[in-house]
Amino acid sequence: MKVNIDEVMRQPVMTARPHQTVGHVRGLMVEHRVSALPVVNTDGEPVGMITATDLLEAHPDGAPIKGLMSQPVYTVPGYDGPHIAARIMRNHHIHHVVVTEDKKAVGIVSAYDLLRLVEDHRFTAKPGPTPHKKTKRRA
């Protein structure tokens, strides 16, 4: 079964803007029970990522998130497979990837979403090959 990222992603994606404050973004995360928000420009294109980890330290509630957001933001198009998102997360030691369409953020995929995909499909290992019988050579 072939699965695309757009079948796994969370949508609609909630986003933040670079000028928004720590207090506002923290409130959004708590209210909507999310741990990461893509930060987008006026065209809806991802320019960073703000996560709960970024907000762990004591930052003034009125400080803009522009100075705290992670950059670069890693993206994947919706038509790619989940293995691409998993590879990006593993290679860059991150837990979220933004899903884009025409350069605009349309969804988000977390490591948790990828684990759920594996669990839902109940992947199992295939048995190994059957041993080949040796035939006796006659002399």
C-alpha positions in Angstrom: 0.0 0.0 0.0 1.5 3.3 -1.1 0.9 6.2 1.4 1.7 9.9 0.7 2.5 12.5 3.3 -0.7 14.3 2.6 -2.6 11.3 4.0 -0.6 11.4 7.2 -0.2 15.1 7.9 -2.2 17.1 10.4 -4.3 19.8 8.6 -5.3 22.5 8.6 -1.9 23.6 9.9 -1.9 26.2 12.6 0.9 28.7 11.9 2.6 31.7 13.6 4.1 34.8 12.2 7.6 36.1 13.1 6.3 39.2 14.8 4.0 37.3 17.1 5.0 37.2 20.8 6.2 34.3 23.0 3.1 34.7 25.2 0.7 34.5 22.2 2.4 31.5 20.7 2.7 29.7 24.0 -1.1 30.3 24.5 -1.9 28.8 21.1 0.2 25.7 21.7 -1.5 25.1 25.1 -5.0 25.8 23.8 -4.7 23.6 20.7 -2.4 21.0 22.4 0.4 21.1 19.9 4.1 21.2 20.4 5.2 23.0 17.2 4.1 25.7 14.9 5.5 26.5 11.5 6.4 30.2 11.3 5.3 31.6 7.9 5.7 34.9 6.0 2.9 37.0 4.5 2.6 34.6 1.5 2.2 31.5 3.8 5.7 30.2 3.0 7.5 28.6 5.9 10.4 30.6 7.3 11.0 28.9 10.6 9.6 26.5 13.2 8.8 27.3 16.8 8.5 24.4 19.2 7.7 23.9 22.9 11.4 23.2 23.5 12.2 26.7 22.1 9.9 28.2 24.8 11.2 26.2 27.7 13.7 28.9 28.8 12.4 32.0 30.5 11.6 34.4 27.7 9.5 37.6 28.2 5.9 37.0 27.0 6.2 40.2 24.9 9.3 39.1 23.0 8.8 38.3 19.3 9.3 34.6 18.3 11.6 35.7 15.4 14.6 35.4 17.6 13.7 32.0 19.0 12.4 30.1 16.0 14.5 27.4 14.5 15.9 27.9 11.0 16.1 26.6 8.4 12.7 25.0 8.3 12.5 21.5 6.7 9.7 20.9 4.3 8.3 18.0 2.3 5.7 18.1 -0.5 2.5 16.3 0.1 3.0 13.8 -2.7 6.2 12.4 -1.2 6.2 9.2 0.9 6.5 9.1 4.7 10.0 7.7 4.4 11.2 11.0 3.0 9.9 12.9 6.1 11.4 10.2 8.4 14.8 10.6 6.7 14.7 14.4 7.1 13.8 14.0 10.8 16.5 11.5 11.4 19.2 13.3 9.5 18.5 16.7 11.1 17.5 15.4 14.6 14.1 17.1 14.5 10.6 16.0 15.3 8.4 17.9 12.9 8.4 18.6 9.1 6.2 21.1 7.4 4.2 19.8 4.4 4.0 22.3 1.5 2.1 22.8 -1.7 3.2 25.5 -4.1 5.7 26.7 -1.4 2.9 27.3 1.1 2.5 25.4 4.4 -0.5 23.1 4.2 0.2 20.6 6.9 2.7 19.3 9.5 4.0 15.8 10.2 5.5 14.8 13.5 7.5 11.7 14.4 4.4 10.7 16.4 2.4 10.7 13.2 4.9 8.4 11.5 4.8 6.0 14.4 1.0 6.0 14.2 1.3 5.1 10.5 3.5 2.1 11.3 1.2 1.0 14.1 -2.0 1.3 12.1 -0.6 -0.8 9.3 0.8 -3.5 11.6 3.9 -4.0 9.6 5.4 -7.4 10.0 8.7 -8.8 8.9 8.7 -11.2 6.0 10.0 -14.7 6.5 13.5 -15.3 5.1 14.1 -17.3 2.0 13.7 -21.1 2.1 17.0 -22.9 2.3 18.1 -24.3 -1.1 18.4 -28.1 -1.1 21.8 -29.4 -2.1 21.7 -32.0 -4.7 24.3 -34.8 -4.6 26.5 -35.0 -7.5 27.1 -38.4 -8.9 30.5 -39.3 -9.9 
